[in-house]
Amino acid sequence: MLRFLTGGESHGMALTAIVEGLPAGLGVDQEMINRDLARRQMGYGRGQRMQIESDQVQILSGVRGGKTLGSPITMQIRNRDWENWKEVMAVKAPANEARAVTRPRPGHADLAGGIKYDHKDFRNVLERASARETAVRVAVGALAKVLLQRFHVSILGHVLSIGGSRRSRVELARSEVQPAVEGSPVRCLDGEVEKDILGRIEKAQAVGETLGGVFEVCAFDVPVGLGSYVHWDKRLDADLARAVMSIPAIKGVEIGLGFEAAERPGSEAHDVINYRRDRGFFRETNRAGGIEGGVSNGETIVVRAAMKPIPTLGSPLRSIHIISKRESEAAVERSDVTAVPSACVIAEAAVAIVLAGHMIQKFGGDSIEEMQRNYQGYISQVKSL
Ligand SMILES: Cc1cc2nc3c(=O)[nH]c(=O)nc-3n(C[C@H](O)[C@H](O)[C@H](O)COP(=O)(O)O)c2cc1C
């Protein structure tokens, strides 16, 4: 089992994660994690904070001599902006009233979280509810990707649309699997769509608007047989949906055709099974998105998600002051115009974590060598069919 917890506030000293369950002997490189952290921070439409933060991971435990020990891995990402917030976020000092948030922002956890935890200063809510936490999730995802690479599984996310732009064509060749590290963080495959997207972001920024969008994450060369149909909580599709839905602002997750399947006749919604000696069993199409009955079927896993527009608007929505109960504009925190490309990188991490967890569950092993032996045995069994 692969599990992790994260800690940390948006403007606190640092974000941390403790990851447990990775086998011993896996080569881990901090720079590789930092590359994914940088990809999360890129993307047209991100706010000023991205210029302040340049996330760097520090591994505090569980790795020695560049290899995992099998013990819990602790990672830390310092919040560089903390220097500017030390007094507000101090553990002992009284909260700095000047930074108190008393006008809850629609579309955020502010009011519901404030009522739940009995906070009158919504900063106590937003500091943890903020998507800043996803930085350390991306670090965990980078570790998961390293494990998956050992089994030839690769993951690539790309943006399909932003702010209602025409959706990009979805045709990924296997040669395109390596995600861009520098430049555009997640590629939009269609140049015309990309131009349209940039125009929409600029227009939105000019009028204090924000935009959502749709992105897709593909996992290539996932072996057949991850997940199970035997219990609701063993289904791979359900685990993927939960992990991607847990990213702030994600409001819909589809696998394969998703909602479109509901509109097609059965003959156009499923995938014909075929067989070739050199390939074994395969599907002629991939409408199921690589999962049938909660089990990976050997085809590319395709997860699509819809992100709502960023809720903090340059021209704030109406709200009510928590104390006076008077109508007032919602508070404004420094904010992005859109974060769809970043959410896509985070979703890559979410998908990687789920797949790595299922690989560990299926192939077990306390060391990477043991896991690889188990994997090879299974692959031989599948090939001998
Ligand atoms: C990468 C990323 C960046 C985000 N940046 C902002 C932002 O700058 N301002 C904002 O108001 N919301 C931002 N959000 C969205 C909020 O975190 C999210 O809408 C809010 O926490 C409420 O959660 P919910 O939308 O899941 O209900 C961002 C989300 C993600 C995934």
The ligand as an ORCA input file, in Angstrom:
! r2SCAN-3c Opt
* xyz 0 1
  C      -3.271     24.963     -9.267
  C      -4.422     25.711     -8.687
  C      -4.317     27.061     -8.470
  C      -5.378     27.789     -7.941
  N      -5.224     29.123     -7.763
  C      -6.245     29.818     -7.230
  C      -6.116     31.227     -7.049
  O      -5.087     31.830     -7.353
  N      -7.158     31.877     -6.515
  C      -8.329     31.267     -6.184
  O      -9.239     31.921     -5.741
  N      -8.477     29.938     -6.340
  C      -7.476     29.201     -6.865
  N      -7.639     27.850     -7.060
  C      -8.940     27.234     -6.781
  C      -9.245     27.099     -5.314
  O      -8.172     26.509     -4.620
  C     -10.536     26.266     -5.095
  O     -11.523     26.657     -5.995
  C     -11.036     26.480     -3.691
  O     -10.071     25.981     -2.773
  C     -12.381     25.823     -3.389
  O     -12.358     24.456     -3.610
  P     -13.381     23.774     -4.619
  O     -13.350     24.610     -5.862
  O     -12.843     22.401     -4.872
  O     -14.737     23.781     -4.009
  C      -6.582     27.112     -7.596
  C      -6.698     25.740     -7.797
  C      -5.638     25.022     -8.359
  C      -5.770     23.548     -8.580
*
